[in-house]
Amino acid sequence: MAYLTRRRVVTTALATAVAGAFIPAQEAEATPARPGGPRPLVRAHAHNDYLHPRPLHDALAHGFTSVEADIFLVDGELLVAHEAESLDPARTLVSLYLDPLLDRVRANHGSVHAGHSAPLQLLIDIKTDGAAAYLALDELLRRYRPMLTRSVHGRVRTGAVTPVISGDRAARVPMEAQTTRYAFYDGRPEDLGTAAPASFIPLISGNWSTTFSWRGTGPFPAAERDRLHTLVSAAHTRGQRVRFWGTPDAAGPERDALWTELVAADVDHLNTDDLAGLETFLRRRGPGTRGNG
C-alpha cells in the first residue's frame, strides 16, 4: 500500500525530533505560515472534520491546528464516519488523514503548517471496539512513526503530528500497557489530579453542556466562571491542555460570548464545525492576542 513506501521519504529531522513536553496551546510558538498561507490558529479545533467537503484540507486552509476524525474498525480497516450507517470503504483514516499529512509534512520539510513548529493534533475518536480498534490503529501509526509524536518510557519526543485517542474508553487499557506509544489519551475532567501524567494524558476534554449551564445568553454566572478558570488552571499546572465539546455552534452573539469566555480562561482548543466562523472570530482578535496565532 502507498503508506508503506511514503514513510521512507520523511525527512531525517522528524525521525530525530528533540525531546519535549506537552505545553498548553497558548504557550506554543505561533509563527506565520509561508507567504500567502494562513497564519496557524493554535486554538482552532475542527470537530467532525471529515464531514467537510475536503476533510483535513479545508481545516488547514483556515489555519486550524487540531482536527477530529471518528473511526470504526471494519474487517481490519479503520474507516472514518460519524455513524455506522454511513461507512464507506473508500473513506479510511489512511486516505483522508495519514497519507495527506505525510505528504504535507514532506513538502513543508517537517511540519504540517509551513514555518509553524508546533505539531498538529489529530484527535481520533474510536466509536466502537475500543481495545481492538486501538491495537489496529497502533499497528497503522507505527508505519507513520517518523512524523508522529511519541512517548518512550514516559519521555515525549515531539513530531509534526500528535495523535490523541478519544471515544471508547476501553482503548486506555492497551495504551497504558505500552512502553512506546505513537498516540496519547484524551482524558476527562475526573482525570485531573490523578496519577496519570501529561505524557499519557496531554488533553482534558469535557462536555460543556453537562458541566456548565451557561450557553452564552446573559452574563456568565460567577460561580461557573470560577469553576472554568479553576479547571483550566489545574490542567495547565500539570502540562495538560483543555477542550470542551457540546458548546453552542450556531453563528450569533451567544456563540461569540461563549468563545470569548473560553479564550479569557485560556481554554486551549475551541471546538467547532464552522471553520470560517471560528477563523473569523480568532483573527478579529488580532495576531497579538495570545493563542490566536
HELIX and SHEET records of a PDB file:
HELIX    1   1 ALA A    2  ARG A    6  1                                   5    
HELIX    2   2 ARG A    7  VAL A    9  5                                   3    
HELIX    3   3 THR A   12  ALA A   15  1                                   4    
HELIX    4   4 ALA A   25  GLU A   27  5                                   3    
HELIX    5   5 ASP A   49  LEU A   51  5                                   3    
HELIX    6   6 HIS A   57  ALA A   61  1                                   5    
HELIX    7   7 ALA A   84  SER A   86  5                                   3    
HELIX    8   8 LEU A   93  LEU A   93  1                                   1    
HELIX    9   9 VAL A   94  LEU A   98  3                                   5    
HELIX   10  10 ASP A   99  ALA A  107  1                                   9    
HELIX   11  11 GLY A  130  LEU A  141  1                                  12    
HELIX   12  12 ARG A  142  MET A  147  5                                   6    
HELIX   13  13 ARG A  169  ALA A  171  5                                   3    
HELIX   14  14 ARG A  172  GLU A  176  1                                   5    
HELIX   15  15 PRO A  189  ASP A  191  5                                   3    
HELIX   16  16 TRP A  208  THR A  211  1                                   4    
HELIX   17  17 ALA A  222  THR A  237  1                                  16    
HELIX   18  18 PRO A  253  ALA A  264  1                                  12    
HELIX   19  19 LEU A  275  ARG A  284  1                                  10    
SHEET    1   A 4 GLU A  77  VAL A  80  0                                        
SHEET    2   A 4 PHE A  64  VAL A  74 -1                                        
SHEET    3   A 4 LEU A  41  ALA A  46  1                                        
SHEET    4   A 4 LEU A 270  THR A 272  1                                        
SHEET    1   B 7 GLU A  77  VAL A  80  0                                        
SHEET    2   B 7 PHE A  64  VAL A  74 -1                                        
SHEET    3   B 7 LEU A 120  ILE A 126  1                                        
SHEET    4   B 7 VAL A 161  GLY A 167  1                                        
SHEET    5   B 7 PHE A 184  GLY A 187  1                                        
SHEET    6   B 7 LEU A 203  ASN A 207  1                                        
SHEET    7   B 7 ARG A 241  TRP A 245  1                                        
SHEET    1   C 3 ARG A 155  ARG A 157  0                                        
SHEET    2   C 3 ARG A 150  VAL A 152 -1                                        
SHEET    3   C 3 THR A 180  ARG A 181 -1                                        
END                                                                             
